[in-house]
Amino acid sequence: MAEEKRIKGGDIIELTAQKLVYEGDALSKIDGYPIFIEGACPEDKLKVKITKANKNFAGAVIEEIIEPSSHRVKPFCPMHNVCGGCGWQFVDYDFQLEQKQNIVFETVKKILGQEIEVKPVIPSPETREFRSKVQYPVSQTKVSKRLIAGYYKKGSHELVNIKFCPIQPKILDKITEFIRKTAQELEISGYNEKKHTGDLRHIVYRYSKSQNECIVIFVVNDTVLRDKFKKLSKKLMAEFAHVKGCLINYNTEKTNLIMTNDTRKIQGENYIIEKIEDKSFKISANSFFQVNIGSAKNIFNTVKNIIAENYQNSRILDAYSGVSSFGIWLSDSASEVVSVEEAPSATKDAAENIVLNSVKNLKALNGDAKKIFEQLVKDNEKFDVTVLDPPRKGCEKQSLDWAIQLTKKAIIYVSCNPSTLARDLKYLHENGFTTKYIQPVDMFCHSYHIESVAWLTRNN
């Protein structure tokens, strides 16, 4: 098609952007030939430059906005064009949600081969200062050796020094600035990714919205706790009452992995407590918990409402359960909940959360989901409802096989990736389940990421 239409790299053409797609670009088509345009908003009339073209599609960048879309707005963050953090700020929020609904619908239709009802996206209660987990890579400038911490430029490993980030709590900006300055005074060096040298690789925050406090984790290219990090922690906790604890995570791996499982306490607490309605959750440094607390509540309630309205007093299996957030949230609607989680720190938190919330009908199991599912099948266990909340890669086929055997009535699948959701729904459809509907929830505002709750029922 590219050859037929003679679209090639370097061409300047005029077109209108049609829709946003997963991964963030806008799509336009010329005689059916797809062109993906970076930074375009649907309904923009544009002059674009083709950056690459092959027989299947082309990529393009904007040369000129001839006529802006009515949905195009001014980004609220001055770093929007250089930071790769949240790339849809130039699109008005309600329209972002429409585009996300469409992305889920089209992705599922393409992979599953049929149309499933996708409900309008539940918006985030807050679209600024919503992020409660922050992970800043750290490096330093070549000449002045000034420490910098922030986010990478889109599609690169070039670090942008972020002094103010409007999607995270303001207090974290102040704490980061203090760490940059004090670490430099203590001669703590930033990490050099190419040379694998330097002390501090990442600064990671776990922030409690309900308590307005956080723990700070220093990810270091080391295997021992150096005195300078003890001093940094002491100064940080003396300066900020919001900081309830400082921890160190040892990571000497030459990978993109941010944190290893080796996290130790330097000073103070090694966890935060997050309160949502009448439930409390203990969250440690390495434990998974949703990063947008308002949207987490919307997801929890979406799942709870499906169960409370259709499967009252049911026995529930909560898989990939983290700190048993779903298990605890659903315990009021269930006769019994069994949670399964692989990460030891999260399972330990889950056990304490069960006590913290005085839950009597929840059992937390630690181990690989596949293996525990297999054992539950061998033990002839059955559950009315199974809640699956896997990582981005989705469920392994064998895990789905066991879940199918264990589940009598319904599977509720919570996903953060429409493609792996669609793939797994296809497999479940081939093995005796039907999707009633999908309810998307906006967790990461101003980005292409989208969470979805899919409700599947067993065929009679």
Secondary structure, DSSP 8 states (H G I E B T S, - for coil): -TTTTT--TT-EEEEE--EE-TTS-EEEEETTEEEEEET--TT-EEEEEEEEE-SS-EEEEEEEEEE--TTB---SSTTTTT--S-TTTTB-HHHHHHHHHHHHHHHHHHHHSS---B---B--S-SSS-B-EEEEEEEE-TTT--EEEEEE-TTS--EEE-S--TTS-HHHHHHHHHHHHHHHHTT--B-BTTTTB-SEEEEEEEEETTTTEEEEEEEESSSS--HHHHHHHHHHHHH-TTEEEEEEEE---SSS----S-EEEEEE-SEEEEEETTEEEEEETTS---SBHHHHHHHHHHHHHHHHHHSTTEEEEEES-TTTHHHHHHGGGEEEEEEEES-HHHHHHHHHHHHHTT-SSEEEEES-HHHHHHHHHHTT--EEEEEE---TT---HHHHHHHHHHEEEEEEEEES-HHHHHHHHHHHHHTTEEEEEEEEE--STTSS--EEEEEEEE--
